Amino acid sequence: MTRRVLIVGGGDGGTILANSLDPRRFDVTVLTASLEHVFQRGYLGVAFQGRRRNLVRDEHSLLRSHITLIHDTAVRIDLVDHEVETATGRRLGYDDLVIATGVRTDPSQIPGLWEINERIGDFHSTTANARRLWRNLNAFSGGTVALGQASPIIKCPPSPVEGILGVDARLRARRVREAAKLVLFTPYPRAYPAEPINEVITPILEERGIEVMPFFDVDRIDPATGTITSLEGDEVKADLPIVVPPFVGAPIVYEPADVVDDNGLVKTNKETLAVEGVEHAWCIGDANNVPTSKAGVGAHLEAKVVARTLAGHPTRFDGRTNCSLEIVGDRRLTFVIGSFDAPVEKLRPTRVKYLEEWLLGETFFWGLRGWLDPVFDAYFRLTEPKPRRVAA
């Protein structure tokens, strides 16, 4: 007898999981609020390099033929009675539930940020906003550019560093770099939170003349003057303020209500990926509160963990990260690789790593269908982070 698996969310994690389940054992349904599947990593290239590649595929084209796809929005998830209610009034039952709803930007959390994002754009929310940022960057002729994140919760933690390097590269290409002051503000004590990667990045920022403002927790922004004020009382006045908005969980009502935290993230066991306090429910990808990077690789690996668990082979997630950090303008790249038991490694940027990331981007949609699973499996084995040594 097949089990009914309902996957709420058709992003990277939900799509990979659906394609990984054996149709002879599972009746799989994917409920998604959007049929547009976006390669979100591509926003960086649009915003800072003007790339015009198509970042979108129809979700139908990414799922295997036996999978039922429902285009609707989950508004209520009852984890007690095993039922999901949608915006159109459907009630979907399940035997096993996987929440893969991701996160969304919420500029309303920071006074003034909505106006800034609407005027300047950003490189985390939509392709349209990334293109708006590209236009503003090309219209900029001098002054201060301040770029940073408005919240510690962020998709792709290396992206602020990549963003400010992208600004630098574009202004140099336009021959207006000498007329600009570049500032990277961050809530962390250094440019990148993981010290081994910070040791790689800091000399590059210094060489390019980019100032770093640490311990900068954004409190508010004055849209009229571009002044960004921190909770600590520090200020930076920017002619071109580029602010990554805060991220929050999907606006879904849960039963029981205490399965989500104050940011709307689902409380999830970091190893089993089971939703805390309930049975037959898991949460993968950005939607959970697991203490690891919110990035596509994490969603991929978590989807595979849950797929194996559902198939009767309980598997634990090791917290593996594999975020790419591009030295924009230099065609070099490094990876932020670590796990729960292995500290992030200090890996120098190289052209080879840049080509690896380029190839992954070019084949991104193939990977969602599972066509590249042997390649990914080999890569993750070869780059397995080394566990920290425990003193005897």
GUMARDO-136958 format. One record per residue (C-alpha): residue in one letter; x, y, z. Coordinates in steps of 0.2 Angstrom, whole numbers, plus 5000, padded with zeros to 4 digits. Each point is the difference from the previous one (the first is absolute). Layout:
AXYZ
...
# end
This chain:
M500050005000
T500750174995
R500250145013
R499350174996
V501550135001
L499550184999
I501450124997
V499550185003
G501250114990
G500649984982
G501750085002
D501749914999
G499849895015
G498249954996
T500349964982
I501649905004
L499149905013
A498449974989
N501149934986
S501049895012
L498549905007
D499649834992
P498350014992
R499749825003
R500050045019
F499450185001
D498650104993
V500850174999
T499250174999
V500850164999
L499150165006
T500850164994
A499550185000
S500950044984
L500349904984
E501650104996
H501549915007
V501450135001
F501949985000
Q500250125014
R501950005001
G499950084983
Y499350165007
L501950055004
G500549994982
V498450114995
A500350135013
F501950034998
Q500549934983
G498450034990
R499849824995
R498449974990
R499949815001
N498349925004
L499949965018
V498349925000
R499249834995
D498249945001
E499949885015
H499049884990
S501649974989
L501149965016
L498949865007
R499849824995
S498449964991
H499349895015
I500050155012
T498450105003
L500350194999
I498850125008
H500150184997
D499350085016
T500650085016
A500149925017
V499250115013
R499749875015
I501049855004
D499249885013
L501449895006
V498849915013
D498649954988
H501249984984
E499150134990
V500650154989
E498850144995
T500350114985
A499550174995
T498649944988
G499349895014
R500749834996
R500449885014
L501449884997
G500349855011
Y501649915001
D500949855008
D501750095000
L500350194998
V501550094995
I500050195002
A501250094987
T499250174999
G501650095001
V500150185006
R499550174993
T500750175002
D499150125012
P500750184998
S498550065011
Q501149955015
I501250154997
P499250174999
G500450084984
L500749844992
W498449974989
E500350174992
I501849974997
N499749824992
E498750074989
R501150144994
I501749925000
G499649824998
D500949855008
F500849834995
H499049885011
S498150024996
T499650004982
T500750014983
A499250174997
N500850075016
A501749944995
R499850084983
R499550165009
L501649995010
W501049984984
R499250164992
N500450105016
L501849935001
N500350064982
A499250175003
F501150035015
S501450134997
G500850025017
G499750015019
T499849875013
V499349824997
A499649915016
L499549814998
G499549885014
Q498749895008
A498650065010
S499849845010
P501149855005
I498849894991
I500550004982
K500049894985
C501849964994
P501050085014
P501550044988
S498950114989
P500350175009
V501949984997
E499649954982
G498950144998
I501250145006
L501449924989
G498750004985
V499850195003
D501850035001
A500349904983
R498650094991
L500650175006
R501749964994
A499449944983
R499150174998
R501550105006
V499150085014
R500749905015
E501250145006
A498450115002
A499249875012
K500249955018
L499549825003
V499449945017
L499549825005
F499050005016
T499649845010
P499349955016
Y501549885003
P501750055008
R500949984983
A499650014981
Y499649815000
P499349915016
A501149844997
E501850055005
P500949894987
I499050084986
N500250175007
E501949984999
V499849974982
I498850144996
T500750145011
P501650034990
I499050004984
L498850145007
E501550105006
E500949994983
R498450064992
G499850145013
I498449945007
E499650065018
V499249875012
M498850065014
P499849855012
F498749985014
F498750104989
D498349945004
V498850104989
D498650105009
R499350124988
I500450084983
D499550184995
P499549984982
A500250194997
T501850015005
G500549824998
T500650005018
I500149825008
T500050005019
S500549855010
L499249945017
E501750055007
G499850184994
D501250004986
E499650084984
V500549994981
K499450124988
A499849924983
D499750084983
L499749824994
P499349895015
I499949824995
V499249905014
V499649815001
P498349995008
P499649895015
F499349834996
V498549925009
G499149844998
A498449974989
P498450085007
I499249845005
V498949965016
Y500649855009
E499249885012
P500849995012
A500550184999
D501649975010
V500949904986
V500650174993
D501250125007
D499950195001
N500650014982
G498749884993
L501349864998
V499549835004
K500849925015
T500949854993
N501249875007
K501650054992
E500549814997
T498449914996
L499250164992
A498449945009
V498850145006
E500250025018
G498649925011
V499049924986
E500049844990
H500149974981
A500650174996
W501750074994
C500650174995
I501450034988
G500950154992
D499950185005
A498349975009
N500849925015
N501050075014
V501449874999
P501750105004
T500849994983
S500150114984
K498450034991
A500549964982
G499649884986
V501349875005
G499249985017
A498349984993
H500749874988
L500949905014
E498550015012
A498849944986
K501149844998
V500049975018
V498150005002
A499849904984
R501149865007
T499150015017
L498349994992
A500649854990
G500449915016
H501850045002
P500150135014
T501450124996
R500750155010
F500450174992
D501850055005
G499850194997
R501150004984
T500250174992
N500750034983
C499650194996
S501050084986
L500850175002
E500550084984
I501450134999
V498950104988
G501050084986
D501549885002
R499249834994
R500649925016
L498949915012
T500149915017
F498849885009
V499550025018
I500049825005
G499749935018
S498749905010
F499449985018
D501649915005
A501250084988
P500550185000
V500050104984
E501649974990
K501150144994
L500049974981
R500850134988
P499150064986
T500449934983
R499550004982
V499749815001
K498750035013
Y499250144990
L499849884986
E499249875011
E498750125006
W499750064982
L499749824995
L498849975015
G499050164995
E499949954982
T499349835005
F499050055015
F498349954993
W500749834995
G500549975018
L498350035006
R499349864990
G501349885007
W501049984984
L501650055008
D499949905016
P501549904997
V501150154997
F499350095015
D500349845011
A501849994994
Y500350185003
F499450005018
R501049855004
L501650084992
T499750165010
E499449935016
P500650125014
K501249945013
P499349985018
R500850105013
R501249915011
V499549965018
A501450015013
A500349845008
# end
